[in-house]
Amino acid sequence: MTAIALTIAGSDPSGGAGIQADLKTFAALGVYGASVITAVTAQNTLAVSAIHVLPPDIIAAQMDAVFADLDVAAVKIGMLPNAASIETVARGLARHRAKTVVLDPVIAATTGADLMAKDAIDILRRELIPRALIVTPNLPEAAALTGAAPARNEQEMQAQARDILSLGARYVLIKGGHGGGDDSIDHLIGQGEVVRLAAKRIATKNTHGTGCTLSSAIAANLAKGRDVIAAVREAKAYVTATIAHADELTVGHGRGPLFHFYKHWSTP
């Protein structure tokens, strides 16, 4: 059977993040990708200059079309720009009984632009986090979800992850890429489970779409039948490799994209 993953996210016309990064990740990991677009952005490696939010009925119609025909094994959720889009996606997941949901709480872009309305965060906490198998916040996102300052150490990371877990998710992967030190350290917290995942920090400015890539890699691995811990471990290894190879690409003049197809392409 063909493994199918669905991404529900915003569009990045420069190809480094959002729907485009998700579909690249699915393809690189051998999974068929479907997509539901929640917003069209005008952005590149330098900045986000405009955002057009799709109407809730169009988001719902896309979800219904995909789920009516495709056997979706896993869902990755990224940019949901406002309360209406969050509520629409939550109702769609319930309507189609989606179980394997990876929620990446996209609040701001790598370039700093807000991608979610501030008044939508409480709706996300209430409507979507309880539907998620796994939530994948970075340090600023975890702080926004918990109302705390960004975690300064691993103990604070675990505490914030548990706060998010208490909202109803089954697992929380809190990511340490925004932290300091020689290693980028993530913590996967479940019901009694704590898995510490460390990788050497890579010196590159080309990190556009890192969060999108990691969450979609987790979804792809889940779609292929991996358990949560294996799916996260393999996703962490994949995204680390795409960052390590990112400087082989020459794309844009700002924070460039990851090299999703480093195993498949040869570069000059």
Secondary structure, 3 states (H helix, E strand, C coil): CCCEEEEEEEECCCCCCHHHHHHHHHHHCCCEEEEEEEEEEEECCCCEEEEEECCHHHHHHHHHHHHHHCCCCEEEECCCCCHHHHHHHHHHHHHCCCCCEEECCCCECCCCCECCCHHHHHHHHHHHHHHCCEECCEHHHHHHHHCCCCCCCHHHHHHHHHHHHCCCCCEEEEECCCCCCCEEEEEEECCCCEEEEEEECCCCCCCECHHHHHHHHHHHHHHCCCCHHHHHHHHHHHHHHHHHCHHHCCCCCCCCECCCCCCCCCCC
